[in-house]
Amino acid sequence: MPTAEIPDEIATLLAALDAAPSHTAVLRTARDLARLAAGDGAGRTRCRIALVSNYTIKSVEPYLAVACARIGVAPDFYVSEYGQVEPDLLSPGGGLDAFDPDVTFLALGLDGLQPQDVADPVGAGEEGLERLIQLATAFHVRARGPIVVHNFVTPSLSPSDVASGLRSPANRIRRLNLTLAERIGGASGLHLLDVDALVAEHGRARSRHDKLFYLAAMELSETLLPEVAHRYMAYVKALLGRTRKCLVFDCDDTLWGGLVGEEGVAGVTLGADGLGRAFRDVQDLALAYHRRGVLLALCSKNNPEDVDAMLSGHPHMRIRGEQVAALRVNWQDKVTNLREIAAELNLGLDALVFVDDNPVERAQVRQALPQVLVPELPADPALRPRFLARLNDFASLVLTEEDAARGAYYAQERQRRALQTSSQSLEEFLHTLALEVQVTVDETEVVGRLAQLAARTNQFNLTTRRHPEAEIARMMGQPTHRVYALRAADRFGDNGIVMLLIVACEGGVWRIDTCLMSCRVIGRGIETALLSRVAADAAAAGVRELRGEYVRSAKNALAADFYPRHGFSLLAEPAEGHAVWQRAIGVGAPLGVPPWIRMRDAA
């Protein structure tokens, strides 16, 4: 959520914390936030977060509360009581089930999972691993939201490590973690958090306060808590659709060292050694994000021909022109350029992260465009790769074929824009585009992509309901629901799955619970094609009426006319910004497919 949308009282609390950060200040701020949330009503997005652990983990809660407040979310927490982990996870209808978490973090230490009297460390470790998997999968069957499982923390060096080699305690834990990753990694709705790597990066000696560990069963030190909360927030942001979609870079002294316009391609700092390697590593990180579906864009005050020469001619340049979805290299102010980049990519400004070495430029963008995330990039280039790798704003709960191909989709989009510019009318453009769509119902193989669409789509999203993967999977094949997916392609290529529509079948009425569409295909009539298929299926099933909801959000105004535009009449307005629409089946003109779209049967 943009800073401008956070209530003033909360913004004041966060500013005071940032001015004088400390553990005590975090605790105080979290208490104040809880007081404000209690009287907030429906003013902010709520998120139910469960912390289930066999050691003391409640101390991470204040850090999560503060991090949630920064994105406009009011969290509710459930923390398992001492001795209640197994009843919570294994027993239906217990406290955890009643809480109905949106996301569950499962932090179970190996000591609490294996027998107390360990005569055989290898066998006991394997027994503990199996117990962890049993507990996670038992709750996974009932859980509506994702479950994030901690792996095991490798112990500090012991005297036996010198001679034990592969049999050392550390290597036993590493083997258990590898098995855990293999077992958890393939399960839909289960995610593995590499806490062992986090502890290693933070420092094993700093990650546990030995006295509090023995006296209060606290596995996580005070200094580690912010890092754990930061990792947790990646899942919260992905679940709630608060992630970003485009990484925009300045060029000079950001992607390479020096000014290419003055020093030339051969004179900038970029290469395999020294600080040139740091700049190269920044580009490698950008490409790692790109492979996960993040768009890359450039926004630089520069001569276009100089930047083109870098993109095409520098031997150590990792980012090339074909990987850049939007380019603004000119002498305009960066605020204007960022607005143009967002418009070109059909994204909201809150989808952008802007990386620039210049603190003045950063401040100007923050002031003019508070929706854009502008990280405080370290002045030292050597610190930047680690800083950028730590961003948790591009997380996704699942990686799909569409993620890997997203860069290609936007390259195709440039060709579509060129065709539209050369066409005499919108209708001519749409006919020339040769659109084909394919609709499937309850296609279990694509549930991950559908959950991703539900989490990330904001503009054309009628209700903004964030159905997680496990929930969508349970809807499929049930007589109470129908889950529609739409693929789109045209003369320039395949757009992949770009629409999700979920119907709740309620007797003679089919209620459209969710209807959303990727921003990449807005304005082509694809939503009409899908709605016509739903209406045809409803008629074949003997349904008398379709109903649909529009629930206004901060970002979905362009979808407000969807139902009246398709012949629905207003039935009710349960609350401000919430409208229920209806359309009788078999009455009036039928819903038709636009003439420029060809409906293709599913294979």
HELIX and SHEET records of a PDB file:
HELIX    1   1 THR A    3  GLU A    5  5                                   3    
HELIX    2   2 ASP A    8  ALA A   19  1                                  12    
HELIX    3   3 HIS A   23  ALA A   38  1                                  16    
HELIX    4   4 LYS A   58  VAL A   60  5                                   3    
HELIX    5   5 GLU A   61  ARG A   70  1                                  10    
HELIX    6   6 VAL A   85  LEU A   90  1                                   6    
HELIX    7   7 GLY A   95  PHE A   99  1                                   5    
HELIX    8   8 LEU A  110  GLY A  112  5                                   3    
HELIX    9   9 PRO A  121  ARG A  142  1                                  22    
HELIX   10  10 ASP A  161  SER A  164  1                                   4    
HELIX   11  11 GLY A  165  ARG A  167  5                                   3    
HELIX   12  12 PRO A  169  GLY A  185  1                                  17    
HELIX   13  13 VAL A  195  HIS A  202  1                                   8    
HELIX   14  14 ARG A  204  SER A  207  1                                   4    
HELIX   15  15 ASP A  210  ALA A  216  1                                   7    
HELIX   16  16 LEU A  225  LEU A  240  1                                  16    
HELIX   17  17 VAL A  260  GLU A  263  1                                   4    
HELIX   18  18 VAL A  265  GLY A  267  5                                   3    
HELIX   19  19 GLY A  274  ARG A  291  1                                  18    
HELIX   20  20 PRO A  304  GLY A  313  1                                  10    
HELIX   21  21 GLY A  321  GLN A  323  5                                   3    
HELIX   22  22 LYS A  334  GLU A  344  1                                  11    
HELIX   23  23 LEU A  349  ALA A  351  5                                   3    
HELIX   24  24 PRO A  359  ALA A  368  1                                  10    
HELIX   25  25 PRO A  381  LEU A  383  5                                   3    
HELIX   26  26 ARG A  384  ALA A  389  1                                   6    
HELIX   27  27 GLU A  401  SER A  422  1                                  22    
HELIX   28  28 LEU A  426  LEU A  433  1                                   8    
HELIX   29  29 THR A  444  VAL A  446  5                                   3    
HELIX   30  30 VAL A  447  ARG A  456  1                                  10    
HELIX   31  31 GLU A  469  MET A  475  1                                   7    
HELIX   32  32 CYS A  519  VAL A  521  5                                   3    
HELIX   33  33 ILE A  526  ALA A  540  1                                  15    
HELIX   34  34 ALA A  557  ALA A  559  5                                   3    
HELIX   35  35 PHE A  562  ARG A  565  1                                   4    
SHEET    1   A 5 VAL A  73  VAL A  79  0                                        
SHEET    2   A 5 THR A  45  SER A  53  1                                        
SHEET    3   A 5 VAL A 103  ALA A 107  1                                        
SHEET    4   A 5 ILE A 147  HIS A 150  1                                        
SHEET    5   A 5 LEU A 190  LEU A 193  1                                        
SHEET    1   B 4 VAL A 324  ASN A 330  0                                        
SHEET    2   B 4 LEU A 295  LYS A 301  1                                        
SHEET    3   B 4 CYS A 246  PHE A 249  1                                        
SHEET    4   B 4 LEU A 352  VAL A 355  1                                        
SHEET    1   C 6 PHE A 460  ASN A 461  0                                        
SHEET    2   C 6 VAL A 509  MET A 517 -1                                        
SHEET    3   C 6 GLY A 493  GLU A 506 -1                                        
SHEET    4   C 6 HIS A 481  ASP A 490 -1                                        
SHEET    5   C 6 LEU A 435  VAL A 441 -1                                        
SHEET    6   C 6 ILE A 597  ARG A 600  1                                        
SHEET    1   D 5 PHE A 460  ASN A 461  0                                        
SHEET    2   D 5 VAL A 509  MET A 517 -1                                        
SHEET    3   D 5 GLU A 545  VAL A 551  1                                        
SHEET    4   D 5 HIS A 578  ALA A 584 -1                                        
SHEET    5   D 5 SER A 569  ALA A 575 -1                                        
END                                                                             
